[in-house]
């Protein structure tokens, strides 16, 4: 009987002391990802389980909304910055960035916030959209927008941390699971 207790204690000790499974990290990157439009498809090449985070590393050039105040003489002018929002999975996760620099390079590391859970990303494929909004123009009655330059994303890298990456070939379990997502 003592051998059984000893064996149980040893097994329990090994299970408690066993190191946690290392997280898997998958990346996707592209240069000028939004050159053809404001929505792209991102494919991590595998189904993803136990997703814990989705990050973005974004580099590019900030834009500006230009304005003028028509008040007779002088006509002051200025520019307002744009803010950027990345929307993943049709609203499943979002990042909103602070004001980007006006017509200057930027490099930002951003962390997506999941809306609900990460179910939209379990098959390893998601849509990603980008949108921009400019800061308010000065509060003068005769202030008019005179033109704008949208920000440009030169490079985008997405990093997902998950428990495991599962193949999604048509005959695999991940492929079958993705069909019913």
Backbone bond lengths (Angstrom), bond angles and torsions (degrees), N, CA, C in turn:
res aa  C-N    CA-C-N  psi(-1)  N-CA   C-N-CA  omega(-1)  CA-C   N-CA-C  phi
1 X - - - 1.433 - - 1.535 110.98 -
2 X 1.317 118.26 -37.31 1.459 121.38 179.67 1.525 110.79 -66.07
3 X 1.340 116.76 -32.08 1.474 119.46 177.21 1.520 110.92 -65.20
4 X 1.348 116.66 -37.82 1.462 120.86 178.83 1.518 110.03 -66.34
5 X 1.346 116.84 -44.11 1.467 120.35 178.07 1.521 110.81 -62.84
6 X 1.308 115.99 -43.13 1.456 120.70 179.32 1.522 110.66 -61.69
7 X 1.321 116.66 -43.62 1.465 121.04 179.20 1.526 110.66 -64.36
8 X 1.329 117.78 -42.37 1.469 121.48 178.34 1.522 110.89 -63.77
9 X 1.312 116.97 -43.76 1.467 120.97 179.13 1.523 110.69 -63.22
10 X 1.334 117.13 -41.75 1.449 121.91 179.35 1.528 110.13 -64.19
11 X 1.322 117.25 -44.74 1.462 121.66 178.71 1.521 110.92 -62.62
12 X 1.303 117.63 -44.78 1.453 122.03 178.97 1.525 110.74 -62.39
13 X 1.326 116.95 -42.08 1.463 121.75 178.14 1.522 110.41 -61.74
14 X 1.315 118.07 -42.59 1.461 121.79 179.68 1.527 110.99 -65.75
15 X 1.316 117.32 -40.56 1.457 120.62 179.77 1.521 111.60 -65.94
16 X 1.319 116.95 -40.85 1.462 120.71 -179.95 1.520 110.48 -70.07
17 X 1.318 117.07 -38.49 1.457 121.36 -176.30 1.526 112.37 -84.48
18 X 1.331 118.16 -7.33 1.462 120.33 -177.95 1.529 109.70 -63.40
19 X 1.320 116.49 135.24 1.466 118.52 -179.37 1.525 110.43 -67.01
20 X 1.314 115.26 148.75 1.465 120.56 178.29 1.524 109.27 -67.41
21 X 1.298 115.60 150.03 1.455 120.70 178.26 1.523 109.01 -64.71
22 X 1.318 115.55 133.78 1.459 119.84 -179.54 1.518 110.04 -68.94
23 X 1.311 115.71 141.87 1.461 121.04 178.10 1.523 109.44 -72.43
24 X 1.304 115.49 148.26 1.463 121.85 175.87 1.516 108.12 -95.49
25 X 1.317 116.84 139.74 1.458 122.11 178.14 1.524 107.91 -120.08
26 X 1.340 115.96 125.28 1.461 122.01 177.78 1.521 107.43 -116.97
27 X 1.324 117.08 142.58 1.461 120.65 179.52 1.525 110.64 -125.69
28 X 1.312 115.01 155.42 1.464 124.10 174.61 1.509 105.68 -142.30
29 X 1.325 117.04 136.16 1.464 118.41 178.55 1.518 110.62 -145.33
30 X 1.331 114.88 157.36 1.463 121.08 178.38 1.517 109.41 -156.38
31 X 1.328 114.66 146.57 1.456 121.15 171.46 1.529 107.94 -90.58
32 X 1.308 117.28 140.53 1.471 124.47 -179.35 1.526 111.07 44.96
33 X 1.341 117.80 54.91 1.459 119.83 -172.87 1.527 114.90 -63.96
34 X 1.329 117.98 -26.68 1.461 120.54 -176.67 1.525 112.37 -107.28
35 X 1.342 117.03 23.17 1.463 120.70 -178.71 1.532 111.78 -64.24
36 X 1.339 117.96 -31.92 1.465 121.10 -176.69 1.530 112.79 -97.28
37 X 1.322 118.60 -3.61 1.457 120.60 -179.40 1.511 111.21 164.66
38 X 1.335 116.27 177.75 1.459 120.01 -174.45 1.528 113.53 -93.77
39 X 1.350 118.44 0.19 1.465 121.72 177.94 1.525 109.17 -130.58
40 X 1.332 115.60 132.18 1.470 121.12 178.22 1.529 108.96 -129.65
41 X 1.334 115.54 165.25 1.458 121.64 174.17 1.522 108.38 -107.25
42 X 1.324 116.08 130.74 1.460 122.77 179.81 1.523 107.47 -111.38
43 X 1.337 116.95 129.26 1.469 121.53 179.98 1.521 107.96 -125.33
44 X 1.336 116.31 114.59 1.462 121.25 179.21 1.525 111.82 -81.12
45 X 1.327 119.23 -3.41 1.464 122.58 174.51 1.513 115.07 80.42
46 X 1.325 118.41 7.96 1.468 121.40 179.79 1.524 108.62 -164.70
47 X 1.319 115.40 154.88 1.457 120.00 170.87 1.519 108.46 -71.85
48 X 1.315 117.42 149.20 1.456 121.18 -174.28 1.527 109.67 -122.38
49 X 1.323 116.38 132.34 1.464 120.25 178.62 1.522 109.83 -116.00
50 X 1.311 116.02 152.46 1.465 122.63 176.43 1.527 112.10 51.29
51 X 1.315 116.54 52.60 1.470 122.15 -179.12 1.525 109.25 -68.54
52 X 1.327 115.67 130.83 1.461 119.95 179.68 1.529 113.21 -112.69
53 X 1.348 118.04 -25.46 1.462 118.29 178.77 1.524 110.90 -160.72
54 X 1.323 114.51 155.82 1.459 123.45 173.93 1.519 106.29 -135.82
55 X 1.322 115.65 121.66 1.462 121.58 -177.72 1.513 110.13 -119.04
56 X 1.318 116.41 158.09 1.462 122.06 175.31 1.517 109.24 -131.86
57 X 1.321 115.51 136.58 1.456 122.17 170.72 1.529 104.90 -113.06
58 X 1.327 115.86 115.70 1.463 121.68 -172.07 1.525 108.88 -121.30
59 X 1.336 115.74 130.32 1.462 120.22 174.07 1.528 107.89 -127.35
60 X 1.315 115.81 149.47 1.455 119.18 179.48 1.505 112.22 174.89
61 X 1.345 114.12 -155.97 1.454 121.92 -178.16 1.519 108.69 -126.26
62 X 1.328 116.35 127.47 1.458 120.94 178.85 1.515 111.87 -70.23
63 X 1.314 115.98 153.06 1.453 121.67 178.30 1.518 110.69 -106.39
64 X 1.351 116.28 -164.94 1.466 120.48 179.15 1.518 110.62 -161.10
65 X 1.331 115.37 145.96 1.468 122.41 169.69 1.525 105.95 -102.26
66 X 1.336 117.05 115.82 1.463 121.49 -178.15 1.526 109.82 -89.10
67 X 1.334 116.03 152.24 1.456 121.42 -179.61 1.515 110.83 -147.01
68 X 1.325 114.65 163.75 1.463 122.05 175.40 1.527 107.70 -142.50
69 X 1.314 116.18 145.78 1.460 122.27 174.56 1.526 106.94 -108.13
70 X 1.335 116.78 113.07 1.464 121.80 179.10 1.524 108.23 -85.93
71 X 1.305 115.87 106.32 1.467 119.67 -179.65 1.510 111.24 -136.37
72 X 1.289 115.47 26.50 1.461 117.91 179.52 1.510 110.43 98.14
73 X 1.312 116.31 -103.26 1.464 119.50 -177.44 1.523 110.48 -92.56
74 X 1.263 116.03 141.29 1.460 121.14 174.72 1.516 113.96 95.28
75 X 1.305 117.06 -46.56 1.467 121.67 -178.85 1.527 112.78 37.97
76 X 1.349 118.39 74.81 1.461 120.25 179.73 1.534 111.49 -59.34
77 X 1.306 115.36 146.74 1.466 121.69 179.01 1.523 108.93 -126.66
78 X 1.315 115.74 165.43 1.463 120.68 176.85 1.518 111.25 -170.52
79 X 1.299 115.66 -176.30 1.462 122.19 -179.93 1.516 108.88 -141.34
80 X 1.323 115.89 145.12 1.457 122.40 177.58 1.533 108.68 -117.00
81 X 1.332 117.00 145.91 1.475 120.20 -178.52 1.533 112.15 -79.19
82 X 1.327 115.21 166.76 1.458 122.86 173.70 1.522 109.78 -105.92
83 X 1.325 115.88 150.22 1.469 122.12 168.60 1.518 106.79 -107.55
84 X 1.335 116.57 150.91 1.462 122.44 -175.96 1.526 109.22 -115.92
85 X 1.345 116.61 139.64 1.460 121.75 172.95 1.513 108.58 -125.35
86 X 1.336 117.09 128.43 1.462 122.49 172.09 1.521 106.69 -103.43
87 X 1.338 116.63 127.81 1.452 122.67 -176.42 1.525 108.13 -119.13
88 X 1.335 116.85 111.82 1.465 121.03 -177.64 1.506 112.89 -102.14
89 X 1.321 115.88 142.01 1.456 121.01 172.74 1.506 114.31 66.71
90 X 1.331 117.67 35.71 1.449 119.88 178.15 1.517 112.88 62.35
91 X 1.314 117.75 34.45 1.456 121.51 179.34 1.515 113.05 104.50
92 X 1.338 117.74 2.54 1.458 120.80 -179.32 1.513 113.79 -71.80
93 X 1.324 117.13 -26.56 1.464 121.29 178.64 1.519 108.40 -154.00
94 X 1.318 115.76 146.74 1.455 119.45 -178.12 1.522 112.08 -140.17
95 X 1.327 114.36 152.43 1.461 122.62 170.58 1.516 105.66 -130.72
96 X 1.298 117.34 130.22 1.459 120.81 169.92 1.517 106.91 -117.84
97 X 1.298 115.19 129.21 1.451 120.59 -178.95 1.518 109.48 -99.57
98 X 1.316 115.79 153.50 1.456 120.39 174.71 1.526 108.79 -66.42
99 X 1.299 115.97 -178.56 1.456 120.46 -178.90 1.523 110.45 -59.25
100 X 1.322 115.00 129.61 1.463 121.16 176.72 1.523 108.34 -77.89
101 X 1.328 117.66 157.56 1.470 119.03 178.71 1.536 110.57 -65.70
102 X 1.309 116.45 150.99 1.463 121.11 179.82 1.524 109.42 -78.45
103 X 1.334 114.88 114.49 1.476 123.09 177.08 1.528 112.01 47.19
104 X 1.321 116.35 43.85 1.469 121.56 179.10 1.527 108.58 -139.31
105 X 1.336 117.94 155.32 1.469 120.73 -179.88 1.531 111.69 -64.56
106 X 1.339 115.62 150.88 1.455 121.09 174.86 1.523 109.57 -141.52
107 X 1.325 115.03 156.19 1.464 123.06 174.71 1.524 106.28 -145.64
108 X 1.342 117.09 116.94 1.453 120.98 -175.19 1.524 110.79 -130.02
109 X 1.324 116.23 139.57 1.461 123.28 170.84 1.519 106.30 -103.00
110 X 1.339 116.22 121.99 1.461 121.13 -173.82 1.524 110.06 -126.58
111 X 1.320 116.09 148.69 1.464 122.10 179.86 1.524 108.91 -116.08
112 X 1.348 115.92 122.15 1.463 120.35 178.32 1.520 109.76 -68.32
113 X 1.305 116.28 145.48 1.461 122.37 172.30 1.525 106.85 -107.38
114 X 1.332 117.24 121.75 1.461 120.76 -179.84 1.525 109.67 -72.00
115 X 1.317 115.73 138.23 1.456 121.68 173.93 1.523 105.31 -96.85
116 X 1.326 117.16 100.33 1.476 120.79 -173.84 1.516 110.07 89.30
117 X 1.327 115.72 -100.72 1.467 120.01 179.84 1.534 109.09 -137.75
118 X 1.314 115.68 -174.93 1.456 121.76 -176.96 1.532 112.33 -95.79
119 X 1.320 119.25 18.68 1.470 122.23 -175.27 1.530 112.39 -55.42
120 X 1.321 118.61 -34.15 1.460 121.53 -178.32 1.530 112.40 -63.14
121 X 1.327 117.77 -16.87 1.463 121.90 -175.55 1.528 112.80 -108.03
122 X 1.334 118.04 1.26 1.458 120.18 -174.86 1.520 114.10 -62.99
123 X 1.335 118.61 -29.13 1.464 119.10 177.80 1.525 111.81 -86.30
124 X 1.328 117.81 2.88 1.461 122.07 175.12 1.514 114.32 82.15
125 X 1.332 117.71 4.96 1.462 121.77 -179.71 1.523 108.42 -125.16
126 X 1.327 115.88 137.31 1.466 119.43 177.11 1.513 109.60 -149.58
127 X 1.312 116.10 158.67 1.453 120.34 170.40 1.519 107.42 -92.97
128 X 1.304 115.28 150.07 1.457 120.82 179.45 1.519 108.06 -135.53
129 X 1.310 116.04 123.60 1.456 120.95 178.78 1.510 110.82 -115.47
130 X 1.319 115.30 155.06 1.459 120.86 176.48 1.519 108.04 -125.71
131 X 1.319 115.93 140.98 1.461 120.67 174.68 1.524 108.43 -141.81
132 X 1.323 114.35 157.25 1.458 120.65 -177.31 1.521 109.60 -131.55
133 X 1.316 116.84 147.50 1.459 122.40 173.01 1.531 107.20 -138.27
134 X 1.335 115.38 136.97 1.471 117.80 -179.06 1.517 110.69 -91.07
135 X 1.298 115.42 158.63 1.464 122.04 177.12 1.523 108.79 -65.68
136 X 1.329 117.00 157.19 1.467 119.63 179.41 1.525 111.78 -61.10
137 X 1.329 114.49 146.15 1.465 119.80 175.28 1.524 108.65 -75.67
138 X 1.325 118.17 160.44 1.473 120.24 178.06 1.530 110.63 -56.38
139 X 1.314 116.01 149.45 1.465 122.14 -175.59 1.534 111.45 -87.63
140 X 1.298 116.08 63.79 1.456 121.42 175.70 1.523 107.73 -116.23
141 X 1.339 117.68 144.48 1.474 119.27 -177.06 1.524 113.85 -60.69
142 X 1.297 117.48 -29.98 1.467 120.29 -175.38 1.533 111.87 -109.32
143 X 1.328 118.19 32.61 1.467 121.70 179.06 1.524 108.63 -93.24
144 X 1.315 116.42 125.56 1.464 121.81 -177.49 1.522 110.60 -127.41
145 X 1.311 115.16 143.52 1.467 120.30 172.47 1.522 107.60 -73.22
146 X 1.322 115.84 136.42 1.467 119.66 -177.07 1.522 113.09 -115.13
147 X 1.286 118.51 -3.94 1.460 121.74 -179.16 1.514 109.36 153.54
148 X 1.308 116.16 168.56 1.467 119.35 -178.79 1.519 110.35 -151.93
149 X 1.309 114.34 159.47 1.447 123.30 171.83 1.519 105.94 -128.10
150 X 1.340 118.11 115.77 1.458 120.58 179.35 1.522 110.66 -71.08
151 X 1.315 117.47 149.81 1.464 120.10 172.99 1.536 110.01 -61.36
152 X 1.308 115.74 156.84 1.467 121.73 178.51 1.522 108.34 -125.60
153 X 1.324 116.62 128.13 1.463 121.09 174.63 1.525 107.57 -92.05
154 X 1.333 115.82 113.70 1.460 121.40 -179.17 1.527 112.17 -82.31
155 X 1.331 116.41 -35.85 1.465 120.20 -178.32 1.524 109.25 -149.49
156 X 1.320 114.84 139.52 1.460 121.52 179.34 1.516 108.25 -133.42
157 X 1.319 115.58 129.76 1.463 121.35 173.81 1.521 107.84 -125.41
158 X 1.335 116.10 127.54 1.457 122.03 176.94 1.513 108.46 -108.21
159 X 1.323 116.88 136.47 1.464 122.69 -177.78 1.520 107.57 -127.97
160 X 1.336 116.80 117.78 1.460 120.99 178.49 1.525 108.40 -111.40
161 X 1.324 116.21 133.88 1.461 122.37 176.29 1.519 107.15 -108.44
162 X 1.342 115.84 127.25 1.467 120.02 -175.73 1.522 109.66 -145.78
163 X 1.335 115.29 172.12 1.456 120.47 178.70 1.523 112.11 -71.65
164 X 1.340 116.38 -41.26 1.465 121.07 -179.09 1.515 109.55 -160.13
165 X 1.326 115.03 155.18 1.467 122.23 173.27 1.523 107.04 -109.59
166 X 1.331 116.81 126.27 1.460 122.94 -175.05 1.523 108.65 -112.96
167 X 1.347 118.93 130.64 1.470 120.12 178.67 1.528 110.89 -55.49
168 X 1.340 116.75 144.14 1.458 120.26 179.51 1.531 112.02 -118.63
169 X 1.338 117.04 28.83 1.456 119.04 174.57 1.522 107.96 -60.28
170 X 1.320 116.26 156.31 1.471 121.64 -173.06 1.529 113.58 -51.11
171 X 1.316 118.94 -38.80 1.464 120.96 -176.27 1.513 114.50 -91.88
172 X 1.315 118.42 -1.27 1.466 120.70 -177.06 1.523 110.93 -85.86
173 X 1.331 116.33 163.57 1.451 121.06 177.11 1.520 111.09 -60.40
174 X 1.338 117.68 -39.79 1.453 120.44 178.82 1.519 111.68 -63.02
175 X 1.349 117.29 -37.98 1.461 121.31 177.57 1.506 112.39 -65.31
176 X 1.332 116.52 -42.56 1.463 121.25 178.42 1.538 109.91 -65.10
177 X 1.322 116.13 -43.49 1.467 120.75 179.94 1.521 110.80 -62.41
178 X 1.348 116.11 -40.12 1.472 120.17 -179.72 1.521 111.34 -63.92
179 X 1.333 118.65 -31.50 1.452 121.48 179.09 1.525 111.60 -62.56
180 X 1.320 117.32 -32.84 1.447 121.67 -174.96 1.522 113.57 -99.81
181 X 1.303 117.32 9.97 1.454 122.24 179.01 1.493 111.59 -70.54
